[in-house]
Structure formats: structure tokens, C-alpha cells
Amino acid sequence: IFPAHSGNKEITWMMLEAGAETDVVNSVGRTAAQMAAFVGQHDCVTVINNFFSRERLDYYTKPQGLDKEPKLPVKLAGPLHKIITTTNMHPVKIVLLVKENPLLAEVEALQKCYRVLDLICEKCMKQKDMNEVLAMKMHYISCIFQKCITFLKEREDKLDGFIKSLLKGRDKDGFPVYQEKLIRESIRKFPYCEATLLQQLVRSIAPVEI
């Protein structure tokens, strides 16, 4: 709790990587993220809420139950973890992270990754200490990966075409309509309609015209 309380993002991150638990509460029943938010250290709150340990992802690189193959090849764990833990959620940034890694920028690799993200999203929503923020993030990245697959399959310019579509502004004011529609579509497809975060997002966005 102390690094988050002091606003030191680097030490907060180091402690999380060293195994610090995000759901442990202090004597007044508050987690580190809640205490950091209380004193206005919102950067530390972002670090904590975006944290997903490599160990949790590596679970999917080993066959589970009756599976003969792991759901995620070991070679994809590093590149996927880099995207999962980024705090910059702009869709262009995520597509650029995919594009810069040849292992990831393939249809089969992205299919495996988005299915794992969907499983993590489900786990975040069904675990005892529900994490709606992380669940929504996993779902959002999954949606972008699925759209990457569409462009890789159907467009000659592939991911460059996706980036251009995301950045292209409409004629009258330069507003990136395609980007807006993609984000709204990902929110609309979030499978857990009872989630408080989803309801807040819908209430905020629905009345606003593109």
C-alpha cells in the first residue's frame, strides 16, 4: 500500500512483479488501489488496475485437464503480456504492438491470443473478487485482435490498412469515425451485461452521437 500511497509508479510496478497481491486490505478494509485513489495518486491506481502477472498468463502455456496442447504457445506469451500490461489503450497503439512482432502478426497466432484473452475475461468476472476493469480490458484487446485478423485475411495492405482506417478522419471535421465505431462495438459486445462498469459506459456513451 505504501508505494501506491506515495505515488511512486516504478516501485508500485516492481512490487507487483515481485508478487504483491492487489486484493489484500489494510486495517480499514481498503486495498492499495483504493487508498491510492483516496489520496489522488491516480497513476498508481492505473498501474495496479492494469497489472496482470506473467505467471497468470503462463498458466495458459501449459496443457490443462484433458487438453493435449496448451491454449497459448510459449513463444506468444511474452508479446501478448506486453500488450496486456500496457496502459496506453489507444487502438492504434495496440495494433502497432501487434505489427512490430512477427510472431504475433499472423492469423493463427492472433486467434490463439484472443481466445486466451476471452478466457481471462471470463475468469475476471467469475472469480470471487470480480475485476470488471481487467475483464473489460481483456475483452477490448480481444476485439482489436479479431479485427486485426479480418484485415490480415481480407486486405492487401493488412495491418497498415487497419491503422489507416483507425486514423482516417471524416471530411467535415476530421473525426475518426471508424475508430469510434470500433470502440463502441467492443463495449456493446461485452458478454457480461450485469457488469456495473458496462452499464456506466453505456449510460455515458449511448446519448452521444458520433
C-alpha positions as CSV (number, residue, x, y, z in Angstrom):
1,I,0.0,0.0,0.0
2,F,2.8,2.5,0.8
3,P,4.3,2.8,-2.7
4,A,0.8,3.4,-4.1
5,H,0.1,5.9,-1.4
6,S,3.3,7.8,-2.1
7,G,2.6,7.9,-5.9
8,N,5.8,6.1,-7.0
9,K,4.7,4.2,-10.1
10,E,8.0,2.4,-10.6
11,I,8.2,0.9,-7.1
12,T,4.5,0.0,-7.3
13,W,5.2,-1.9,-10.5
14,M,8.3,-3.6,-9.0
15,M,6.3,-4.8,-6.0
16,L,3.6,-6.1,-8.2
17,E,6.1,-8.0,-10.3
18,A,7.7,-9.4,-7.2
19,G,4.3,-10.9,-6.2
20,A,2.5,-8.3,-4.2
21,E,-1.2,-9.1,-4.0
22,T,-3.6,-6.4,-5.3
23,D,-6.6,-7.5,-3.3
24,V,-5.1,-7.5,0.2
25,V,-6.7,-5.0,2.5
26,N,-5.4,-2.8,5.3
27,S,-6.8,-2.3,8.8
28,V,-9.7,-0.2,7.5
29,G,-10.6,-2.7,4.8
30,R,-9.1,-0.8,1.8
31,T,-6.9,-2.2,-1.0
32,A,-3.8,-0.4,-2.2
33,A,-5.7,0.9,-5.3
34,Q,-8.5,2.2,-3.1
35,M,-6.0,4.0,-0.8
36,A,-4.1,5.4,-3.8
37,A,-7.3,6.7,-5.3
38,F,-8.3,8.2,-1.9
39,V,-5.1,10.4,-1.8
40,G,-5.3,11.2,-5.5
41,Q,-2.5,9.0,-6.8
42,H,-4.4,8.0,-10.0
43,D,-1.3,7.0,-11.9
44,C,-0.6,4.3,-9.3
45,V,-4.3,3.2,-9.4
46,T,-3.8,2.8,-13.2
47,V,-0.7,0.7,-12.7
48,I,-2.4,-1.6,-10.2
49,N,-5.6,-2.0,-12.2
50,N,-3.7,-2.8,-15.4
51,F,-1.4,-5.3,-13.8
52,F,-1.5,-8.9,-14.9
53,S,1.4,-11.0,-13.8
54,R,3.3,-13.1,-16.4
55,E,2.8,-16.1,-14.1
56,R,-1.0,-15.8,-14.6
57,L,-0.6,-15.8,-18.3
58,D,2.0,-18.6,-18.3
59,Y,-0.8,-20.8,-16.9
60,Y,-2.2,-21.0,-20.5
61,T,1.1,-22.1,-21.9
62,K,0.7,-25.5,-20.2
63,P,-1.9,-28.2,-21.2
64,Q,-4.7,-28.2,-18.7
65,G,-7.1,-31.0,-17.9
66,L,-7.7,-33.2,-20.9
67,D,-6.0,-30.8,-23.3
68,K,-3.1,-32.3,-25.2
69,E,-1.8,-28.9,-26.4
70,P,-1.6,-25.6,-24.4
71,K,-4.0,-22.9,-25.4
72,L,-1.2,-20.4,-25.8
73,P,2.2,-21.3,-27.4
74,V,5.1,-20.3,-25.1
75,K,6.6,-18.1,-27.9
76,L,3.5,-15.9,-27.8
77,A,3.3,-15.3,-24.1
78,G,5.9,-12.5,-24.0
79,P,4.5,-10.4,-26.8
80,L,0.9,-10.9,-25.5
81,H,1.9,-10.0,-22.0
82,K,3.5,-6.8,-23.3
83,I,0.1,-5.8,-24.8
84,I,-1.9,-6.9,-21.8
85,T,0.1,-4.8,-19.4
86,T,0.3,-1.6,-21.5
87,T,-1.6,1.4,-20.0
88,N,-2.0,3.0,-23.4
89,M,-5.2,1.6,-24.7
90,H,-5.5,3.6,-27.9
91,P,-6.4,1.1,-30.7
92,V,-3.6,2.3,-33.0
93,K,-1.1,1.7,-30.2
94,I,-2.3,-1.9,-29.7
95,V,-2.2,-2.6,-33.5
96,L,1.3,-1.2,-33.7
97,L,2.4,-3.5,-30.8
98,V,1.0,-6.4,-32.8
99,K,2.6,-5.2,-36.1
100,E,6.0,-4.8,-34.5
101,N,6.2,-8.5,-33.5
102,P,6.3,-11.0,-36.4
103,L,5.3,-13.9,-34.1
104,L,2.1,-12.1,-33.2
105,A,1.1,-10.6,-36.6
106,E,-0.2,-13.8,-38.0
107,V,-3.8,-15.0,-38.2
108,E,-3.3,-18.3,-36.3
109,A,-1.3,-16.5,-33.5
110,L,-3.9,-13.8,-33.0
111,Q,-6.7,-16.5,-32.9
112,K,-4.9,-18.3,-30.1
113,C,-4.3,-15.0,-28.3
114,Y,-7.8,-13.6,-28.5
115,R,-9.3,-16.9,-27.3
116,V,-7.0,-16.8,-24.2
117,L,-8.0,-13.2,-23.6
118,D,-11.6,-14.2,-23.7
119,L,-10.9,-17.0,-21.1
120,I,-9.1,-14.4,-18.9
121,C,-12.0,-12.0,-19.2
122,E,-14.4,-14.8,-18.1
123,K,-12.2,-15.7,-15.2
124,C,-12.0,-12.0,-14.1
125,M,-15.8,-11.8,-14.0
126,K,-16.4,-15.2,-12.3
127,Q,-13.7,-15.1,-9.6
128,K,-14.6,-14.3,-6.0
129,D,-13.0,-10.8,-6.2
130,M,-14.5,-9.7,-9.5
131,N,-12.3,-7.4,-11.6
132,E,-14.5,-5.7,-14.1
133,V,-11.8,-3.2,-15.3
134,L,-9.4,-6.0,-16.2
135,A,-12.2,-8.1,-17.8
136,M,-13.2,-5.1,-20.0
137,K,-9.6,-4.5,-20.9
138,M,-9.1,-8.2,-22.0
139,H,-12.3,-8.1,-24.0
140,Y,-11.4,-4.8,-25.7
141,I,-7.9,-6.1,-26.7
142,S,-9.6,-9.4,-27.9
143,C,-11.9,-7.3,-30.1
144,I,-9.0,-5.5,-31.7
145,F,-7.1,-8.7,-32.3
146,Q,-10.2,-10.1,-34.1
147,K,-10.4,-7.0,-36.2
148,C,-6.6,-7.4,-37.0
149,I,-7.4,-10.9,-38.2
150,T,-10.1,-9.6,-40.6
151,F,-7.6,-7.1,-42.1
152,L,-4.9,-9.7,-42.4
153,K,-7.3,-12.0,-44.2
154,E,-9.1,-9.5,-46.5
155,R,-6.8,-6.6,-47.2
156,E,-3.7,-6.4,-49.3
157,D,-2.3,-3.6,-47.0
158,K,-3.1,-5.8,-44.0
159,L,-2.4,-4.1,-40.6
160,D,-1.3,-0.9,-42.3
161,G,-4.8,-0.7,-43.7
162,F,-6.3,-1.2,-40.3
163,I,-4.1,1.6,-38.9
164,K,-5.1,3.9,-41.7
165,S,-8.8,3.2,-41.1
166,L,-8.4,4.0,-37.4
167,L,-6.7,7.3,-38.1
168,K,-8.8,8.5,-41.1
169,G,-11.0,11.4,-40.2
170,R,-14.3,12.3,-41.8
171,D,-14.2,15.2,-44.3
172,K,-16.2,17.8,-42.4
173,D,-14.2,17.8,-39.1
174,G,-11.5,15.1,-39.2
175,F,-13.3,13.0,-36.5
176,P,-12.1,9.3,-36.7
177,V,-15.5,7.6,-37.2
178,Y,-14.2,4.1,-37.8
179,Q,-12.2,4.2,-34.5
180,E,-15.2,5.4,-32.6
181,K,-17.4,2.7,-34.1
182,L,-14.8,0.0,-33.2
183,I,-14.6,1.1,-29.6
184,R,-18.4,1.3,-29.3
185,E,-18.8,-2.1,-30.9
186,S,-16.3,-3.7,-28.4
187,I,-18.3,-2.2,-25.5
188,R,-21.6,-3.5,-27.0
189,K,-20.2,-7.0,-27.4
190,F,-19.0,-7.3,-23.7
191,P,-20.7,-10.5,-22.7
192,Y,-21.5,-9.7,-19.1
193,C,-24.4,-7.3,-19.3
194,E,-24.8,-7.2,-15.5
195,A,-21.4,-5.6,-15.0
196,T,-21.6,-2.2,-13.3
197,L,-18.7,-0.8,-15.5
198,L,-20.5,-1.8,-18.7
199,Q,-23.7,-0.1,-17.5
200,Q,-21.8,3.1,-16.7
201,L,-20.1,3.1,-20.1
202,V,-23.4,2.6,-21.9
203,R,-25.1,5.4,-20.0
204,S,-22.2,7.7,-20.8
205,I,-21.9,6.8,-24.5
206,A,-25.4,5.9,-25.7
207,P,-26.8,9.5,-25.7
208,V,-23.7,10.9,-27.6
209,E,-23.9,10.9,-31.3
210,I,-20.9,10.0,-33.4
